[in-house]
């Protein structure tokens, strides 16, 4: 797995409102600091289980998930992009466990930017959230954008 393009903020995007706020915050920060943004969606592997049966082979399901994540990422970046604040954006869909993948991609990045809550609240209570994992394991600064800060981003981004 490669790291982010040099000098770009890495932003985890999962389709949640929190991730979209984090992406908008990162776009404003990137514009003001003249850096780019690498927006990343991560697909997680399907669990192997004798109790689960799928209508399609795992390869087809992975392809469907990748296409869905690509569409979600394109839409999120489009909504976060401002004609008044042009920023170079690189988009990618990665595969694996979200926290480790984001940390690996952010190695050498100026920062990893995440929303405070994704779509998996019950899972994060049991296993620990992606943002908590990244704060503990990333080799670069991690910015966790809380919902209140995202709303007030215009006045708070330096």
N, C-alpha and C positions, 0 to 999 in steps of 0.2 A: 504494500500500500504506500503510495506516495504522499508526501506532505503537501500542504497548500502552496499555491504559487507564491513566490517570494514577496514579502511585504504586504500580504493580504490578510485582513481579519477573517477568521473562520467563524461562520455562524451556523449553528444547528437549527434546522427547520423541519418541524414535524407536522405542520398543518394546524397546530393549535393557535389560539389567539395570542398566547404568551410568546410563542416562537415568532409570530408575525410582528409583535411589538418589538422583540429583540432585533429582528431583521431591520425594521424601520429605524431603531436606535443606531444600529451599526452603520446603516447607509448614511445617516446624518453625521455620525462620528467620522466615518471614512471620508466623506466630502470635506469636512472641516480640517482634517489632518492629511489630506491628499494621499490616501492609501486606497487599495481596492478591497473588495469583499469576495470571499469564497463561500457561497451559500451551499450547504450540504444537507441532503436528506439521507437517512440511513435506513435500509431495509434489514430487518432482523431475520435470521434463519428460521425456517419452519421447524418446530420441535419434532424429533423422531419419536413416534409413539405407536405401539401396536393398537392403541385405542382410538386413534384418529385415522379417518379415511378421507381422502380428497378425491374430487371428481376428475382431477387432472394429475398428470405426473408432476413431481416437485419442480422440474425444470420449467414447465409451463406456468406454474404458480409463481415462481421467482420472477419470470418475465412479466407476468401481470402486475406483480407488486412493484417492480422497477418502473414499468410504464405509468402506473398510478402515482408513484412518488415523483417521477419526472414531471407529470402534469401539475401536481400540487406545488412543486418547487417553482416551476415556470410562473404559475399564477401568483404565488407569494412574492416573488421577485418583481413581477410586473406591478403589483399593488404597492410595493415599497419604493419603487423607482420614481424619482422626481425629475422632471425636465429642468427644473431650476437648480438642481444639485446633481450634476452628472457624476456617476461613480462607475468605475470598471468593475463588472461583476462576472465572476466565474461560477458556474453551477455544476454540481456533480451529485450523483446518487452513488452511495457506497454501500457495501454489504458487510454485515457482521453485528456484533453487539455494540449498541449505540455509544456508550461511554468510551470504551477502548478505541473505537474507530475515530470518534471526534478528537480524542487526545492525540492519536497518531497523526491525523491530518493536520492538527494545530502545532505540531512540533516545529519550532522556529518561526511561528506566526507572531505578529505583534500582540494578538489576544485571541481568545476563544470567547464568543458571545452566545449566551443561551437565554431563553425565557425561563421564568421561575417555575412554571408548571406546564407539563405536556399533557398528552391524552391518557396517561396511565397512572392516575392518582392511587388506586388500590395497590398496584404493583410497586410503586415507589415507596409505599409505607412498609411493605414487606422486605424489599430488596435494596432500598436506598435509591434515591433519584439520580437521574443522569447528571444533573448539575452538581449534586454532592460528589458523585464519582469524579467528575472532571475537576472540581476544585481540589480534590485530594491527589489526583494523578497527572494532571496536565503539566507540561514543562514550560508553559507560557502563562501569562496572567489570564484569569477567567473572569469575565464580566457576566453576572447573572442579573438580568434586567427584570425588576419586579413590576407588576402591572401598574402601580401608581407612578413609577418613574417613567414608564413607557408613555403614559398619557401626557406627562409634563416634559417630554424629551426636548421640545423646542427650546426651553429655557435652561435645561440642565446639561446638555452635551457641551463639553469644552473643546 
